[in-house]
Amino acid sequence: MKNYLVKKVAMMLSWSIKDPKKRRVFRAKFIAKHTENRYRLYQKRYNMGYGSYAGKDFYVANPRHTVIGKYCSIANYVCLGLTQHPTETLTSHGFICHEYSPFFQGDLDIGEQDNVVHFPDEQLRKPITIGNDVWIGYRSIIMDGVKIGDGAIVAAGSVVTHDVAPYSIVGGVPAKEIKKRLNKKTGGGVPQWEKLLELAWWDYPFDFIKTLPFADVDKCIELLEKNIHLREDKKE
Ligand SMILES: CC(C)(COP(=O)(O)OP(=O)(O)OC[C@H]1O[C@@H](n2cnc3c(N)ncnc32)[C@H](O)[C@@H]1OP(=O)(O)O)[C@@H](O)C(=O)NCCC(=O)NCCS
């Protein structure tokens, strides 16, 4: 079922539930159940970590060279990588480098010619790495070769041409740092984001993560520290 239909059906079915909280829970569960397939498909198709999801028309130019961490939220119409054409040749048209070009089907068999422009592999397939807990806003484009650090946010409509530092919020075309996320100092004088980066909450079991007091970041840090033995790499 299409996403907007799932939402519509969820709304209709929930009308009879009087308690607003129960109504919200019902809708959320219904939507999660019926949109699961698309997320499963993305999880299978792309190298995506646990809990990460992407919205509609998610485009990944080089799936084999793209890595997405855990718990990432990728909005609708996001592109990870774009296919390049040559810029310093007679024409930038794809026919000179793509052995198959739909426009000239039948008229041109450039694959047989020695004037085909071959891109060096490293230029065509620059890997894209998206860290953990990254939120990529609506209609953003992440250019080839970019690395986005853990906890970063890409504002809606951005074109990211350079690496993004962990826990930075970037935006614009080309994207520039707007501010740092969770920059409040902890008791030890270190910004919260630095502590979270070190603790890597995404490497704890979800059964533990889901019990954390999400809005109280200092408390979360305290609990993560106290339960560090639960983290995947700390387990016996
Ligand atoms: C990036 C974002 C999270 C910032 O939220 P925020 O912390 O509340 O920041 P503010 O709204 O206070 O804006 C801070 C600055 O960033 C700028 N900014 C905000 N959104 C921006 C965007 N999309 N592109 C460029 N700059 C942006 C603001 O103009 C402001 O600049 P200023 O300080 O010079 O006035 C939010 O604007 C955004 O883009 N969210 C993505 C929404 C989305 O795509 N949702 C899809 C569903 S998953």
PDBQT file of the ligand as one rigid body, heavy atoms in Angstrom, charges set to zero:
ROOT
HETATM    1  C1  LIG A 301      18.503  22.112  10.237  1.00  0.00    +0.000 C 
HETATM    2  C2  LIG A 301      17.310  22.221  11.115  1.00  0.00    +0.000 C 
HETATM    3  C3  LIG A 301      17.178  20.924  11.938  1.00  0.00    +0.000 C 
HETATM    4  C4  LIG A 301      17.645  23.407  12.053  1.00  0.00    +0.000 C 
HETATM    5  O1  LIG A 301      16.762  23.492  13.086  1.00  0.00    +0.000 OA
HETATM    6  P1  LIG A 301      17.047  24.484  14.348  1.00  0.00    +0.000 P 
HETATM    7  O2  LIG A 301      18.101  23.927  15.212  1.00  0.00    +0.000 OA
HETATM    8  O3  LIG A 301      15.718  24.695  14.963  1.00  0.00    +0.000 OA
HETATM    9  O4  LIG A 301      17.658  25.778  13.703  1.00  0.00    +0.000 OA
HETATM   10  P2  LIG A 301      17.005  27.203  13.430  1.00  0.00    +0.000 P 
HETATM   11  O5  LIG A 301      15.673  27.073  12.796  1.00  0.00    +0.000 OA
HETATM   12  O6  LIG A 301      17.102  27.959  14.708  1.00  0.00    +0.000 OA
HETATM   13  O7  LIG A 301      18.015  27.823  12.374  1.00  0.00    +0.000 OA
HETATM   14  C5  LIG A 301      19.361  28.071  12.676  1.00  0.00    +0.000 C 
HETATM   15  C6  LIG A 301      20.001  28.696  11.450  1.00  0.00    +0.000 C 
HETATM   16  O8  LIG A 301      20.012  27.719  10.409  1.00  0.00    +0.000 OA
HETATM   17  C7  LIG A 301      19.396  28.241   9.231  1.00  0.00    +0.000 C 
HETATM   18  N1  LIG A 301      18.686  27.136   8.577  1.00  0.00    +0.000 N 
HETATM   19  C8  LIG A 301      17.639  26.434   9.051  1.00  0.00    +0.000 A 
HETATM   20  N2  LIG A 301      17.249  25.515   8.152  1.00  0.00    +0.000 NA
HETATM   21  C9  LIG A 301      18.056  25.661   7.091  1.00  0.00    +0.000 A 
HETATM   22  C10 LIG A 301      18.132  25.014   5.833  1.00  0.00    +0.000 A 
HETATM   23  N3  LIG A 301      17.295  24.025   5.524  1.00  0.00    +0.000 N 
HETATM   24  N4  LIG A 301      19.091  25.392   4.981  1.00  0.00    +0.000 NA
HETATM   25  C11 LIG A 301      19.941  26.384   5.298  1.00  0.00    +0.000 A 
HETATM   26  N5  LIG A 301      19.935  27.040   6.481  1.00  0.00    +0.000 NA
HETATM   27  C12 LIG A 301      18.994  26.677   7.351  1.00  0.00    +0.000 A 
HETATM   28  C13 LIG A 301      18.451  29.304   9.733  1.00  0.00    +0.000 C 
HETATM   29  O9  LIG A 301      18.196  30.262   8.734  1.00  0.00    +0.000 OA
HETATM   30  C14 LIG A 301      19.237  29.888  10.888  1.00  0.00    +0.000 C 
HETATM   31  O10 LIG A 301      20.188  30.793  10.380  1.00  0.00    +0.000 OA
HETATM   32  P3  LIG A 301      20.485  32.190  11.122  1.00  0.00    +0.000 P 
HETATM   33  O11 LIG A 301      21.032  31.797  12.471  1.00  0.00    +0.000 OA
HETATM   34  O12 LIG A 301      21.500  32.835  10.249  1.00  0.00    +0.000 OA
HETATM   35  O13 LIG A 301      19.193  32.885  11.210  1.00  0.00    +0.000 OA
HETATM   36  C15 LIG A 301      15.979  22.434  10.335  1.00  0.00    +0.000 C 
HETATM   37  O14 LIG A 301      15.914  23.768   9.837  1.00  0.00    +0.000 OA
HETATM   38  C16 LIG A 301      15.830  21.476   9.149  1.00  0.00    +0.000 C 
HETATM   39  O15 LIG A 301      16.256  21.728   8.025  1.00  0.00    +0.000 OA
HETATM   40  N6  LIG A 301      15.208  20.306   9.406  1.00  0.00    +0.000 N 
HETATM   41  C17 LIG A 301      14.995  19.283   8.412  1.00  0.00    +0.000 C 
HETATM   42  C18 LIG A 301      13.496  19.051   8.204  1.00  0.00    +0.000 C 
HETATM   43  C19 LIG A 301      13.235  17.918   7.238  1.00  0.00    +0.000 C 
HETATM   44  O16 LIG A 301      13.856  17.816   6.219  1.00  0.00    +0.000 OA
HETATM   45  N7  LIG A 301      12.290  17.084   7.600  1.00  0.00    +0.000 N 
HETATM   46  C20 LIG A 301      11.955  15.930   6.784  1.00  0.00    +0.000 C 
HETATM   47  C21 LIG A 301      11.309  14.871   7.594  1.00  0.00    +0.000 C 
HETATM   48  S1  LIG A 301      12.473  13.656   8.168  1.00  0.00    +0.000 SA
ENDROOT
TORSDOF 0
